[in-house]
Amino acid sequence: MHSQKPDQLDFSSSSLQEGNGSPTQSQPPSNEHQTPRWPAGILSFVKRIQERIGKKGLIAGLVLVLSISTLYIVGAVTAQDPHTLVKEFETAVYEGNTEKLTKMLVSNDSKVKIDAESMKKLMAIMKKEPKYQSIVTSSLRSAADLYTNKIQGTDDFVEEYDKVSDGSEGYRGDIYLHRNEIPFFYDTYEIRIHPYQVAITTNEPNTKIIFNGKEVFQTNSKQLTHVETVLPGVHHVKTAKSYDFWELTNDKEVAAINEPTGKVEVSLESKGETVSLSSLFPQTKLVINGKDTTKLVTDYEKFGPVAKQSGMTVLGETEMPWGIEKSYEREFQTGTEKYDLTPQTLSTKEARTQVTELINTHVKQRLRSMVEGNPAVFTQISDTLRKDLVEDIQFSKSSHEYSGRVQDCKIDYHQVDYLPTTNPNIILFTIPIIEHRTITDKKSFFSKDAQEEFNEKLVSIQYNKTTKKWLISNLVDDRKWERNRGDDYMNNPDVVKTEFK
């Protein structure tokens, strides 16, 4: 019998003893090159596999088995517990970490974008509504307990919860825990956010719909509703309808939360009312929100629609010989149907300077005429007023002997009233003044001491377009209680006071 080479193994049954499987005495084991012995069945199986797939295939199979084993080991180590995921979410919410939430939350709707801005809106509603935050976190914790079998007797509900949480058969909340099942492997978990559809409807075509500060749609006669797909939170919706001189707007804050249908409807109609405008000056132009227009007040029988309580303003403007005059700016208010836009006469600096000089000269001449008994001192009065003053001075001249001085004069330009006339060349208006003077009557029967007087007068002033001159046409006691002057009479920024030395 030929002896075997050391590298040739005999796996036949005849080479093994029946009792203990020890080698025969003719072939003693070598301590230096002892070759392992394999059970005949396994060796035969391996040999058959090797014959079928070859040596390389066998190695590849072993590598595959090893890889799968490694993958399972790594999966077991790295698999995230759903409670840990929920805890990380709660921490991010508590810290207001929008960046972390952006990476953590998932949506199965490609129309929505999970970014820092959408997370800010989510944080805002949670901060504003603590109960809402509590509902979200409690729901997530319960779902984590359900998946980890911490709630006794709930095994039968896991499958139903999975159906609901993937949105196929129900609603589990705005933010919910979702399980991803992987066959023959460990499950993974993610926190999903439920999208909302906000339907915005208006009543007018050609109306812009602005969602969270961005124009997203313009309505037309066939479509007055637009739908935006968004994440939970508080969203700002605005509509804007353009008219000749302004935009009629309407806006509303919409809370998209805790709605199982995932749908929110909001109606923003372009509401406006018509109003009446008037002015004593026929050629009064309209100024809307501080912008000039080419329209006159008389162009509109009814003006509008206008949005009241919206900050929308209007004023009247007309051209006078001395410059442009404007009415006080008025804001359209609820409950006010009529707006007088008669320009405030004498609002320009040039006109006020001329009228102030005219009145101051007159009050000084008036006292001088009383002291001297001479009506000829008046230089800028109408013929009618001159006639009346001559009669008054001549009547008092024989029974009074005056002396004194004018201390100061206050003119309230806030209380100027325009008076229509039949003469197109004359502009007439009234203005209240307070004449402060110290006067002594040496022939008085009551007191010959100096008396301090505060004479409240209503001065009528006219401007002649032909001669371009100012005249005082009348001077009477100011019966202000009959004209409802208000609390700001002689106490407002338009009062001009001149002190005389």
Protein Blocks (a to p, Z undefined) as FASTA:
>chain_A
ZZddfklccfbfklpcfklopacfklccdfklcccdddfklmmmmmmmmmmnommlmmmm
mmmmmmmmmmmmmmmmmpccfklmmmmmmmmmmnopaklmmmmpccfbfkbccdfklmmm
mmmmmmmmmmlmmmmmmmmmmmmmmmnopaghilmmmmmmmmmmnopnocebjbdcdddd
dehiacdddddddddddddddfbehiacdeehiafbdcdfklccdcddddeddddddddd
ddfkbccddddddddehifkopacddddddddddddddfblklccdeehiacfbdfklpm
bgcdddehklpacddddddfkbccddddddddehiabdcfbdcehkbfklmmmmmmmmmm
mmmmmmmmmmnopaklpmbbcfklmmmmmmmmmmmmmmgccedddfbdcddfklcccddd
fblkbccdddddddddddddfkbckbccdcdddddddddddddfklopacdfbdcdddfk
lnonojmgoiafkbccdddZZ
